[in-house]
Amino acid sequence: MTSELPYGSWPSPLTAEAVATASPRIEGARFVGDEVWWGQSVPEEAGRTAVRRRTASGDVLDLIGAPWSARSRVHEYGGGAWTAVADDALVFVEKSDQRVWLMKEGDTTRPLTPLAGDMRFGGLTWQGGRLLAVRETHHGDRVPRRDIVEIPLDGRAAKDAKALPSLVEDSHFYAHPTLSPDGSHLAWIAWDHPDMPWDRAELRVGRLEDGLVAEWATVAGGSTSPLQPVWLDDDDLLYSDDPTGRWNLWRLRLTADLHLEPVAPADADTGGPLWVLGQRWFAVLEDGRVVAVRTNGADELVVIGADGSVQSVPTTLAAELSVEDVRGSRILLSGAGPAGPALWEIDVDDPGAARMVVGAASRWDAEWMPRARAVSVDGPRGPVHAYDYPPTNPDATGPQDELPPYVVFVHGGPTTHVGGTASAKIAFFTSRGVGVLDVNYGGSSGYGRAYRERLRGQWGVVDVDDVIAAATGHADAGRADRERLAIAGGSAGGWTVLCALTMSDAFAAGISRYGVADLRLMAEDTHDFEATYLDSLVGPLPAAEALFVARSPLSRLDRLRTPLLIEQGLDDLMVPPTQSEAVRDVLKANGVPHAYLAFAGEGHGFRRAETVVRQLEAEIAFLGQVLGFEPPDIPPLELD
C-alpha cells in the first residue's frame, strides 16, 4: 500500500552500504581461450582494481588478488592497465610502483619493467607477438617524456630500461598504437600542447624497420580529432574522425592518393573524449561487419554491414558503452545498465541470448529505479540537454500540494557527458523522494563538436548559465520546488557548483566534491595532460590572467551565502585539498552553514566503499537539513 509522505522522508531499501558495493567499475575485458577476463574495481578492498576470469564452467576467480591493483597513471587518468598475452598469461600495471608485471598460472608474478625513476606505462596491447605500451617518464620538474615502447616478455628490461625499445618519440601524447597484420607498419594517434585530443589530433602511420618506426606520415586529422585506428588489412585503416562535426567511421586506403570514404555516416558520435587509454567505440567482426557505439545523448549499439546497412542491436546497457573485445559474432560490451555498471557477452546475431558476465546485481526490484526522461530547455545559447529522474518509490508518494526537492547533478570533465540511465547513486536520492536532474551543459560531448565547443573560452559562463536554465526551467514546468533546488558536482562539476553559488541565487544548497575554486592555482598545480586545457576553456596565460581571477569562485566567495557541503580526497593531485580548504575557511569566516569532509587515502574521485557510504549519507543528511526534510535511518551531519 502506498503511503503519502513528505518528499525526502520516504523509507528506502537502498542503503549507502548497498549502493557503495553495487557500482563496480569495469576496466577492460578480453576473450582469452574459452574464458572471459576483465578488470573490476573492488570498493570493499580499498577501491583496488582486480583482474578476474570466468572459467568455462562459470566459476569466477581472481587472476590477481589483493593487494595487487591494476591501475595506470599515464596522463594521470590511466587506462589500458592490463591485457592478456596469448591464452595463458596476464600483464598488468601495478598501481603502487607503475611497473608492468607478468602473471602466469603456476608461476611467480614477475616484473617486466624497471624500478628506476618515475616511469609509467598504460594502453597495454598484445599484437603480432609484441607487447606495446605508451610509456611516460618523469624527470623531476621537467615536462614528462612519452613514447610508444615494446616490452619484452623475457624480463630483461626489469633491470635495464635500455632494453625497452622505443618505437616512436616525437610528440607530447600518444594513444591507440596498432600494428598492421604483416607487422610492417604502425598506426597511432598523437597530439601536442596546447591541444586536447578532442580539439585536434593526428592519425599517423609509420614504416617499421627492425621493429622501430623509420619514417612516418600524418594521414588524417590536424584540424580534426581522429580516434582508434584499426587495420582491416595491410593497406586499409578503419578509424573514427569528426570533419563533419560528428565522430563517424572512415575507411582509408593507403594508396598513393590516400583513398578515403565514409562508413555509414550518421548524426551521432562513434567516439568520445580520449580521457583514458584503451577506450574502444567500435570493432570489426570476423566476417568484416563493424559493431559500433553511436551516441546522440544516449548510446546505441549498431552493426554496420559491408553494404553500409545499419542494424540496431538491443541491449540493457544504455550509457558509457565500450566494445571491449570481439570473437566471431560475439562481443564483450561494458557500460551502465539499470542496476549500474556491467559487462555483457552478446552475440550480435542472437542478442536475445546475451548473458551478463559481471555487474551490479540489483538488490532491489526495478520499481525502485527511476526511469530517465530526456529533457531540453532553452538556454542563452540554444537548447540545453538533461535527464530527469523523478522521485520514485513504490511504497510512497508525495503530498498533492507539494512539489519535490531536486538536486541538479553537474558532471566533471568538463568535456564528457552523462547518458540516460539511472545509477544506484541516483536511486539513493530518488527513492527517498528527492529528484535528480542530470545536466549535459554546453561543452558536453555526445551531441557533436558544435555543442562541445560552446564552452570554448567560456568555462564558468556557459556551464553556469546552462545548469541554472535547466534547473529553473524544470521548476517553471511544475516538476520541482523552486525554493528547494540544490546543485552537486565533482572536479569540473564542483567548479560549476561554486561558480553558480557565487553568481546567482538559483540554488538553496550546494555540494562540491573536490571542486576547482582557483584557476591560477589549478594552472600551477595541474598535471601535464591538462597543462594547457585552460587555454581553450578560458584563455592562455599570462594574457588571460584577469579572466582567471574574475572567473574563479575564490575571487568572489564573499558573495557565497548558500549552505555548502565540501568533500575532498586528501591524496588528490589534480585538485589539491588547498582549494577546498580555502573555500571552507571563507565560509567559516563569513558564518555560512557548511561541512567539510576530508577523506584520507582518496584521490581525484572516491573509490573506497567506506568513503562512498560516508559521502552518500552526508549528502542526503545535508540536503535534509537545508531543504527541510528528515531522511529516515540516516545519521545526522553537523554543520559548522
TIROSE-880677 format. One line per field, with one value per residue (C-alpha): y, x, z. Coordinates in nm, 4 decimals, padded with zeros to 6 digits, m for minus. Each point is the difference from the previous one (the first is absolute). Layout:
N
Y = Y,...
X = X,...
Z = Z,...
***
This chain:
640
Y = 00.0000,00.3424,00.2572,00.3765,00.1399,00.3257,m00.0073,m00.0869,m00.2034,m00.3190,m00.3271,m00.1759,m00.3376,00.1598,00.0391,00.1825,m00.3267,m00.1801,00.2821,00.0207,m00.3639,m00.0047,00.2191,m00.1767,00.1643,m00.2247,00.0518,m00.1836,m00.3573,m00.2708,m00.3387,m00.2261,m00.3582,m00.1251,00.2512,00.3654,00.2272,00.3465,00.2771,00.1064,00.2471,m00.1462,00.2785,m00.2220,m00.0674,00.3637,00.0552,m00.2115,m00.1265,m00.3774,m00.2011,m00.2928,m00.2962,m00.1956,m00.3572,m00.2272,m00.1548,00.3420,00.0438,00.3520,00.0199,00.2749,00.0032,00.2480,00.0143,00.2664,00.2053,00.0032,00.2762,00.0451,00.3741,00.2262,00.3634,00.0978,00.3399,m00.0425,m00.1493,m00.3220,m00.2650,m00.3176,m00.1218,m00.3683,m00.2393,m00.3704,m00.1507,m00.2980,m00.2150,m00.0631,00.3130,00.3387,00.3166,00.2942,00.3335,m00.0147,00.3175,00.0361,m00.0036,00.0462,m00.2890,m00.2525,m00.3507,m00.3416,m00.2557,m00.3534,m00.2757,m00.2303,00.2523,00.2909,00.3514,00.1804,00.3532,00.0834,00.3652,00.1635,00.1665,00.3030,00.3572,00.0913,m00.2103,m00.0840,m00.2194,m00.0157,m00.0977,m00.3533,m00.2001,m00.3399,m00.0069,m00.2193,m00.1587,00.3416,00.1728,00.3732,00.2803,00.3744,00.0934,00.3194,00.0944,00.2740,00.1872,00.2242,00.3252,m00.0426,m00.0758,m00.3774,m00.1829,m00.2498,m00.2619,m00.3264,m00.2919,m00.3745,m00.1928,m00.3313,m00.2909,m00.1657,00.2504,00.1432,00.3554,m00.0488,00.1206,00.1906,00.2730,m00.0051,m00.3393,00.1754,00.0861,00.3375,m00.0305,00.3692,00.3133,00.3416,00.1210,00.0980,m00.2673,m00.3390,m00.2412,m00.3037,m00.1515,m00.2772,m00.2266,m00.0899,m00.3720,m00.0591,00.1948,00.2437,00.3160,00.1626,00.2358,00.2226,00.3174,00.2939,00.3540,00.2854,00.2931,00.2208,m00.2331,m00.2550,m00.3168,00.0933,00.3382,m00.1075,m00.3157,m00.1939,m00.3548,m00.1039,m00.3047,m00.0988,m00.2513,m00.2409,m00.1041,m00.2469,00.0495,00.3787,00.2870,00.1091,00.2653,00.1075,00.2179,00.1626,m00.1548,00.1625,00.2755,00.3181,00.2101,m00.2884,m00.2674,m00.3505,m00.2992,m00.3735,m00.1172,m00.3655,m00.1846,m00.1784,m00.1418,00.1041,00.3068,00.0989,00.1899,00.0489,00.2865,00.2634,00.3720,00.3115,00.2192,00.0218,00.1055,m00.3566,m00.2857,m00.2417,m00.2974,00.0407,m00.2530,00.1051,m00.1843,00.0628,00.0454,00.2796,00.2256,m00.1167,m00.1051,00.0942,m00.0860,00.0394,m00.3096,00.0312,00.3683,00.1050,00.2974,m00.1710,m00.0574,m00.3197,00.1324,00.2246,00.1951,m00.1945,00.0352,m00.3505,m00.2324,m00.3116,00.1287,m00.1800,00.1249,m00.2594,m00.3324,m00.2089,m00.3341,m00.3165,00.0301,00.3637,00.1671,00.2787,00.0220,00.3575,00.2253,00.3054,00.2836,00.2795,00.0762,m00.3655,m00.2942,m00.2523,m00.3177,m00.0693,m00.2420,00.1466,m00.2358,m00.0018,00.1692,00.2831,m00.1347,00.0744,m00.2277,00.0924,m00.2591,00.0029,00.0033,00.0787,00.2290,00.3578,00.2226,00.0062,m00.2910,m00.1424,m00.2862,m00.1771,m00.3025,m00.2138,m00.3652,m00.1211,00.1735,00.0277,00.3177,00.1043,00.3213,00.2092,00.2883,00.1229,m00.1849,00.0175,m00.1294,00.1673,m00.0808,m00.3412,m00.2169,m00.2067,m00.2658,00.0538,m00.1864,00.2774,m00.2583,m00.1273,00.2871,m00.1649,m00.2591,00.2614,m00.0777,00.2218,m00.0834,00.2306,00.2957,00.1631,m00.2671,00.2028,m00.0476,00.1664,m00.0305,00.2029,00.2057,00.1773,00.1252,00.3246,00.0126,00.2654,00.2593,00.1990,00.3708,00.3119,00.3575,00.3259,00.1405,00.3314,m00.1666,m00.2650,m00.3199,m00.1496,m00.3778,m00.1893,m00.3176,00.0192,m00.2675,00.0714,m00.1231,m00.3713,m00.2270,m00.2703,00.0416,00.3790,00.3035,00.3689,00.2287,00.1380,00.3573,m00.0455,m00.0006,m00.2094,00.1342,m00.0576,m00.0210,00.0965,m00.2267,00.1615,m00.2403,00.0476,00.0298,00.2400,m00.1701,m00.3126,m00.0807,m00.2045,m00.2524,m00.0736,m00.2835,00.0058,m00.1042,m00.1343,00.3347,00.1864,m00.2440,00.0597,00.3503,m00.0645,m00.2909,00.2417,00.2559,00.2281,00.0444,00.0131,00.2085,m00.1124,00.2794,m00.0179,00.3693,00.1669,m00.1439,m00.3563,m00.2713,m00.2287,00.2706,00.0871,00.2407,00.3188,m00.0766,m00.1026,00.3251,00.2231,m00.0050,00.1159,00.3059,00.0009,m00.2379,00.1471,00.1784,m00.2419,m00.2917,00.2208,00.1568,m00.3445,m00.1693,00.2971,m00.0064,m00.3746,00.0286,00.3018,m00.1363,m00.3235,00.1939,00.2232,m00.3154,m00.0991,m00.2962,00.1349,00.2289,00.3281,00.0696,m00.3412,m00.0310,m00.1246,m00.0485,m00.2609,m00.0855,m00.1192,00.1351,00.2158,m00.0569,00.1325,00.3099,00.0580,m00.0486,00.2655,00.2366,m00.0363,00.0624,00.3133,00.1390,m00.0666,m00.0827,m00.2801,m00.2719,m00.0448,m00.2436,m00.1173,m00.3024,00.0372,m00.3144,00.0931,00.3024,00.2467,00.3354,00.1879,m00.0174,00.1397,m00.2687,m00.2602,00.1247,m00.0190,m00.3370,m00.2007,m00.2910,00.0021,m00.1589,00.2984,00.2590,00.2013,m00.1076,00.3371,00.1731,m00.1177,00.0161,00.3522,00.1384,m00.0261,00.1460,00.2625,00.1811,m00.1401,00.0498,00.2553,m00.2534,m00.2685,00.2257,00.1205,m00.3475,m00.1739,m00.0524,00.0699,00.3617,00.0532,m00.2326,00.3012,m00.0343,m00.3624,m00.0208,m00.3398,m00.2976,m00.2230,m00.3527,m00.0428,m00.3451,m00.0484,m00.2822,00.0786,m00.1784,00.1924,00.1132,00.1606,00.2261,00.0207,00.0331,00.3595,00.1095,m00.1528,00.1184,00.3575,m00.0149,m00.1499,00.2748,00.2796,m00.1656,m00.0295,00.3612,00.1172,m00.2133,m00.2020,m00.3447,m00.2656,m00.3313,m00.1098,m00.3729,m00.1013,m00.3603,m00.1478,m00.2445,00.1441,00.1815,00.1618,m00.1968,m00.2236,m00.3738,m00.1466,m00.1434,00.1680,00.3373,m00.0398,m00.0996,00.3093,00.2189,m00.1144,00.0146,00.3434,00.1352,m00.1092,00.1136,00.3385,00.0458,m00.0951,00.2613,00.2788,m00.0840,m00.0974,m00.3740,m00.2891,m00.3045,m00.3080,m00.2234,00.2506,00.1242,00.3780,00.2281,00.2819,00.3318,00.2508
X = 00.0000,00.1309,00.0385,m00.0106,00.3154,00.1957,00.2581,00.3448,m00.1370,m00.0878,00.1360,00.2323,00.1759,00.2858,00.2482,00.3268,00.1844,m00.1936,00.0548,00.3733,00.0552,m00.2522,00.2001,00.3215,00.1961,00.0738,00.3593,00.0273,m00.0882,00.1377,m00.0883,00.2872,m00.0217,m00.3393,m00.0050,m00.0896,00.2410,m00.0854,00.1157,m00.2287,00.0244,m00.0567,m00.1310,00.0062,00.3738,00.1136,m00.1213,00.2706,m00.0414,m00.0013,00.0311,m00.2405,m00.0873,m00.3136,00.0955,m00.1727,m00.1904,m00.1268,00.2204,00.1296,00.3560,00.2521,00.2994,00.1683,m00.1165,00.0473,00.2066,00.0804,m00.1834,00.0115,m00.0039,00.2068,00.0890,00.0974,m00.1641,m00.1055,m00.3318,00.1639,m00.1824,00.1151,00.1623,m00.0137,m00.0282,00.0211,00.3085,m00.0889,m00.2517,00.1763,00.1660,m00.0967,00.2078,m00.1059,00.1136,00.0215,m00.1407,00.2582,00.3173,m00.1360,00.2144,m00.1365,m00.0253,m00.0533,m00.2232,m00.0253,m00.1918,00.2359,00.2822,00.1064,m00.1104,00.3081,00.0807,00.0625,00.0998,00.2565,m00.0448,00.2006,m00.1219,m00.3612,m00.0870,m00.3631,m00.1704,m00.3518,m00.2003,00.1455,m00.0760,00.1162,00.0297,00.1899,00.1963,00.1106,m00.1000,m00.0391,m00.0660,00.0008,00.2846,00.0118,00.3300,00.0255,00.3213,m00.0523,m00.1689,00.0554,m00.2835,m00.0563,00.1273,m00.2255,00.0593,m00.1373,00.2120,00.0203,00.0294,00.1887,m00.1621,00.3267,00.0511,00.3294,m00.1384,m00.0846,00.3486,00.0969,m00.2218,00.2166,m00.1533,m00.3333,00.0091,m00.1586,m00.1991,m00.0799,00.0608,m00.0759,m00.3295,m00.1307,m00.2710,m00.0819,m00.2926,m00.1281,00.3221,m00.0947,00.2115,m00.0949,m00.0739,00.3352,00.1859,00.1533,m00.1823,m00.1197,m00.2976,m00.0608,m00.1699,00.2179,m00.0597,00.1980,m00.0474,m00.2024,m00.2650,m00.2091,m00.0637,m00.3658,00.1096,00.2680,00.2026,00.1694,m00.0216,00.3498,00.1346,00.3658,00.2097,00.1869,00.3608,00.1405,m00.3175,00.0375,m00.1635,00.2412,m00.2276,m00.3592,m00.2675,m00.3212,m00.2917,m00.2955,m00.0751,00.1904,m00.3142,m00.2229,00.0143,00.0566,m00.0296,00.0624,00.1678,m00.0680,00.1676,m00.2392,00.2920,00.3583,m00.1130,m00.3380,m00.0743,m00.3342,m00.0164,m00.2327,00.0294,m00.2171,00.0527,m00.3814,m00.0427,m00.0812,00.2380,m00.0847,00.1842,00.2332,00.1844,00.3404,00.1793,00.3731,00.0639,00.2007,m00.3077,m00.1323,m00.3484,m00.2481,m00.3676,m00.2598,m00.1518,m00.3730,00.0057,m00.2481,m00.1030,00.1526,00.3471,00.2015,00.2722,00.0460,00.2503,00.3234,00.0381,00.1383,00.2053,m00.1505,m00.3531,m00.1809,m00.3100,m00.0088,00.1482,00.0152,m00.1777,00.1478,m00.2157,00.0980,m00.3074,00.0605,m00.1644,m00.0065,m00.1320,m00.1921,m00.0669,m00.2523,m00.0573,m00.0769,00.2015,m00.1073,00.1768,m00.0125,00.1433,00.1121,m00.0021,00.2403,m00.2727,m00.0333,m00.3199,m00.0490,m00.1765,m00.0683,00.0968,m00.2215,00.1814,m00.0878,00.3046,m00.0858,00.2983,00.3797,00.0111,00.3383,00.0618,00.2713,00.0715,m00.1448,00.0142,m00.1983,m00.3372,00.0314,00.1053,00.0840,m00.1881,00.0451,m00.2168,m00.2614,m00.3285,m00.3085,00.1849,00.3354,00.3222,00.0101,00.1778,m00.2057,00.0849,m00.2232,m00.0347,m00.0999,m00.1840,m00.1928,m00.0152,m00.2851,00.2446,00.2277,00.1367,00.1472,00.3598,00.0145,m00.1985,m00.1912,m00.2520,m00.2971,m00.0826,m00.3347,m00.2821,m00.0011,m00.2906,00.2468,00.2059,m00.1144,m00.0469,00.2026,m00.1926,00.1981,m00.0787,00.1220,m00.0468,00.0793,00.3312,00.1636,00.1938,m00.2445,m00.1505,00.1401,m00.0297,m00.0643,m00.1503,m00.2746,m00.0218,m00.3159,m00.0566,m00.0766,m00.1174,m00.2687,m00.0995,m00.0235,m00.1374,00.0308,m00.2793,m00.2167,00.0688,00.3789,00.2620,00.3131,00.3448,00.2514,00.3769,00.1654,00.2935,00.2902,00.2453,00.3750,00.2404,m00.1346,00.0375,m00.2053,m00.3693,m00.2575,m00.2295,m00.3615,00.0152,m00.0601,00.2794,m00.0281,00.1351,m00.2798,m00.2576,00.1397,m00.1466,m00.3113,m00.1156,m00.0049,m00.2118,00.2726,00.0020,00.3198,00.0559,00.3203,00.1111,00.2124,00.0850,00.1582,00.3496,m00.1159,00.0862,m00.2591,m00.1766,00.2647,00.2922,m00.2102,m00.1690,00.3347,00.1654,m00.2647,00.2273,00.3078,00.1252,m00.3209,00.0608,m00.1674,m00.2538,m00.1754,m00.0023,m00.1396,m00.2661,m00.1051,m00.0379,m00.1979,m00.2207,m00.0558,m00.0859,m00.2300,m00.1631,m00.0730,m00.1597,m00.1964,m00.1390,m00.1478,00.2304,00.2141,m00.0357,00.1647,00.0970,00.1613,00.2466,00.3501,00.3067,00.2770,00.3107,00.3589,00.3247,m00.1027,m00.3576,00.1003,00.1365,m00.3409,m00.1663,00.2217,m00.0414,m00.3786,m00.0208,00.2151,m00.1747,m00.3692,m00.2599,m00.1578,00.0964,m00.0775,00.2869,00.3209,00.2296,00.3549,00.2085,00.3677,m00.1133,00.2322,m00.0115,00.3049,00.0988,00.3475,00.0725,m00.1377,00.2275,00.2995,m00.0832,m00.1573,00.1731,00.1440,m00.2964,m00.2191,00.2789,m00.1495,m00.3649,m00.0828,00.1365,m00.3071,m00.2464,00.0933,00.3055,00.3787,00.2079,00.1261,m00.2287,m00.3136,00.1060,m00.2746,m00.2561,00.1520,m00.0491,m00.3480,m00.1354,00.1427,m00.2548,00.2751,00.0011,m00.3627,m00.0602,m00.1198,m00.3195,m00.0498,m00.2826,m00.1386,00.0569,00.2710,00.1280,00.3644,00.1528,00.3679,00.2511,00.3203,00.2137,m00.1498,00.2775,m00.2288,m00.1990,00.2114,m00.1737,00.1230,m00.2773,m00.2806,00.1628,00.0064,m00.3746,m00.0604,00.1971,m00.1955,m00.3325,00.1031,00.1114,m00.3255,m00.2191,m00.1529,m00.1337,00.2277,00.1735,00.3439,00.0685,00.3592,00.0716,00.3445,00.1191,m00.2266,00.1158,m00.1943,m00.3227,m00.1111,00.0644,m00.0124,m00.3307,00.0210,00.0560,m00.2998,m00.2173,00.1026,m00.0404,m00.3546,m00.1265,00.1543,m00.1514,m00.3575,00.0293,00.1340,m00.2796,m00.2545,00.1290,00.0078,m00.3091,m00.2205,m00.0585,00.1086,00.1394,m00.0644,00.2824,00.2702,00.2533,m00.0108,00.2680,00.1280,00.0294,00.2643
Z = 00.0000,m00.0954,00.2786,m00.0445,00.1549,m00.0341,m00.2751,00.1323,00.2900,m00.1867,00.1435,m00.2474,m00.0162,m00.1948,00.2821,m00.0521,00.0674,m00.2740,m00.2489,00.0749,m00.0931,m00.2856,m00.2341,m00.1080,m00.2796,m00.2959,m00.1130,m00.3309,m00.1019,m00.2306,m00.1427,00.1097,m00.1237,00.1165,00.2870,00.0466,00.1899,00.1247,00.2321,00.2826,00.2841,00.3455,00.2287,00.3089,m00.0565,00.0137,m00.3550,m00.1617,m00.3569,m00.0195,m00.3201,00.0026,m00.2200,m00.0706,m00.0769,m00.2501,00.2917,00.1117,00.3066,00.0678,00.1326,00.0672,m00.2324,00.2312,00.3589,00.2638,00.0423,m00.3742,m00.1872,m00.3784,m00.0497,m00.2226,00.0648,m00.3549,m00.0622,00.3684,m00.1183,m00.1197,m00.2001,m00.1699,00.3224,m00.0937,m00.2909,m00.0744,m00.1625,m00.2175,00.1893,00.3272,00.1392,00.1388,m00.0156,00.2146,00.1401,00.3784,00.1541,00.2772,m00.2125,m00.3571,m00.1202,m00.2484,00.1463,m00.1570,00.1681,m00.1319,00.1767,00.1860,m00.0127,00.2201,m00.0940,m00.1303,m00.1213,m00.3652,00.0438,00.2289,00.3346,m00.1066,00.0320,m00.0637,m00.3029,m00.0775,m00.2584,m00.1404,m00.3055,00.0100,m00.3139,m00.1275,m00.3783,m00.2419,00.2822,00.1335,00.3230,m00.0714,00.2470,00.0410,00.2359,00.2041,00.1637,00.2617,00.0756,00.3004,m00.0952,m00.3722,m00.2427,m00.0131,m00.3073,m00.1752,m00.2659,m00.1338,00.1158,m00.0318,00.3264,m00.0300,00.1811,00.1022,00.2828,m00.1245,00.0313,00.3680,00.0917,m00.3133,m00.1470,m00.3140,m00.0806,m00.0702,m00.3715,m00.0763,m00.3224,m00.0367,00.2078,m00.1467,00.1536,00.3392,00.0061,m00.1541,m00.0141,m00.1906,m00.1392,m00.2416,m00.2215,m00.3558,m00.0485,m00.1740,00.2705,m00.2487,00.1142,00.3209,00.0259,00.3003,00.1250,00.1059,00.1206,00.1500,00.2341,00.0025,m00.1489,00.1801,m00.2035,m00.0595,m00.1416,m00.2472,m00.0429,m00.2789,m00.1309,m00.1026,m00.1795,00.0220,m00.1903,00.2275,m00.0393,00.2519,00.1989,00.0330,m00.1895,m00.2735,m00.1517,00.0440,m00.1561,00.1228,m00.1883,00.1803,00.2473,00.0649,00.0256,00.1160,00.2714,m00.1392,00.2334,00.0200,m00.3215,m00.0866,m00.2880,m00.2347,m00.1978,m00.0728,m00.1987,00.1480,00.3202,00.1718,00.2492,00.1453,m00.0775,00.0177,m00.3100,m00.0313,00.3628,00.1070,00.0747,m00.2802,m00.1472,m00.2980,m00.2151,m00.1305,m00.2799,00.0360,m00.3692,m00.1562,m00.0001,00.3414,m00.1077,00.2752,00.0339,00.2796,00.1592,00.0746,00.1019,00.2679,00.2102,00.3028,00.1442,m00.0247,00.2249,00.2984,00.2065,00.0386,00.3764,00.0533,m00.2159,m00.1517,m00.0600,m00.2837,m00.1766,m00.2789,m00.1119,m00.3151,00.0121,m00.1515,m00.3141,m00.0610,00.1464,00.2495,00.3405,00.1268,00.2733,m00.1152,00.2415,m00.0348,00.3643,00.0663,m00.1358,m00.2609,m00.1147,m00.3751,m00.2532,m00.3322,m00.2974,m00.2942,m00.2077,00.2521,00.1529,00.3681,00.2452,00.3613,00.2631,00.3109,00.3342,00.3604,00.0140,m00.0901,00.0802,00.0040,m00.2472,m00.0973,m00.2423,00.1979,m00.2223,m00.2796,m00.0999,m00.2990,00.0341,00.3786,00.1779,00.3537,00.0705,00.3133,00.1079,00.2421,00.0323,00.2215,00.3059,m00.0677,m00.1879,m00.1645,m00.2552,m00.2451,m00.2540,m00.3034,m00.3274,m00.2395,m00.2122,00.3019,00.2523,00.1869,00.1299,00.1564,00.3444,00.2649,00.0880,00.3000,00.1224,00.2733,00.0912,00.1123,00.3665,m00.0531,m00.2498,m00.3202,00.1313,00.2308,m00.2947,m00.1632,m00.3757,m00.1772,m00.1943,m00.2550,00.0284,m00.1785,00.1120,m00.1733,00.1161,m00.0887,m00.2863,m00.1137,00.1384,00.3208,00.0346,00.3220,00.1453,00.2588,00.2715,00.2022,00.3561,m00.0307,00.2801,m00.0346,00.3646,00.0235,m00.1761,00.0749,00.1208,m00.2819,00.1071,00.0114,m00.2757,00.0528,00.0797,m00.2805,m00.0128,m00.3281,m00.0794,m00.1874,m00.1628,00.0085,m00.2892,m00.1084,m00.3413,00.0649,00.0325,00.1879,m00.1658,00.0728,00.2474,00.3723,00.2301,00.3516,00.1212,m00.1771,00.1385,00.3501,m00.0257,m00.2087,00.2180,00.2940,m00.1850,m00.1367,m00.3784,m00.2045,m00.3124,m00.1753,m00.2341,m00.3146,m00.0137,m00.3030,m00.0323,00.0574,m00.2475,m00.1577,m00.2035,m00.2593,m00.0246,m00.0171,00.3334,00.1470,m00.1083,00.1585,00.3052,m00.1896,00.1861,00.2064,00.2910,00.3044,m00.2220,m00.2375,00.2425,00.2760,m00.2216,m00.1240,00.3397,00.1280,m00.3116,00.0403,00.3699,m00.0245,m00.3151,00.1827,00.2850,m00.2369,m00.1653,00.3377,00.0567,00.2858,00.3001,m00.1014,00.3606,00.0493,m00.2862,00.0827,m00.2184,00.0293,m00.1995,00.0173,m00.1448,m00.2990,00.1156,00.3414,m00.1743,m00.1587,00.3396,00.1593,m00.2954,00.0042,00.3743,m00.0209,m00.3097,00.0661,00.2612,m00.2061,00.2480,00.3677,00.0667,m00.1646,00.0143,m00.1303,m00.0363,m00.0483,m00.1997,m00.1699,00.1802,m00.1328,m00.3665,00.0622,00.2575,m00.2380,m00.2770,00.2349,00.1562,m00.2806,m00.1714,m00.3514,m00.1798,00.0963,00.0170,m00.2886,00.0327,00.1511,m00.3123,m00.1906,00.2904,00.1161,m00.1817,00.0003,00.2801,00.0614,m00.2449,00.1638,00.3632,00.0634,m00.1218,00.2223,00.3015,m00.0953,m00.0779,00.3098,00.2784,00.2522,m00.1212,00.0978,00.2937,00.1960,m00.2081,00.1028,00.2517,m00.1019,00.2340,m00.1456,00.0557,m00.1067,m00.0578,m00.0744,m00.0425,00.1857,m00.2614,m00.2921,m00.2364,m00.2594,00.2320,00.3165,00.3395,00.0266,m00.2370,00.2065,00.3211,m00.1293,m00.0670,00.3447,00.1703,m00.1701,00.0796,00.3626,00.0161,m00.1569,00.2242,m00.2854,00.1037,m00.1433,00.0588,m00.1184,m00.0379,m00.0725,m00.0984,00.0595,m00.2646,m00.2688,m00.3105,m00.2823,00.0272,00.2830,m00.0328,00.3516,00.1173,00.3389,m00.1674,m00.2304,00.2971,00.1940,m00.3098,m00.0804,00.3564,00.0521,m00.3214,00.0684,00.3651,m00.1154,m00.2523,00.2647,00.2430,m00.2562,m00.2076,00.2921,00.0066,00.2218,m00.1835,00.2165,00.1232,m00.1009,00.2554,00.0509,m00.1415,00.2167,m00.1822,00.1016
***
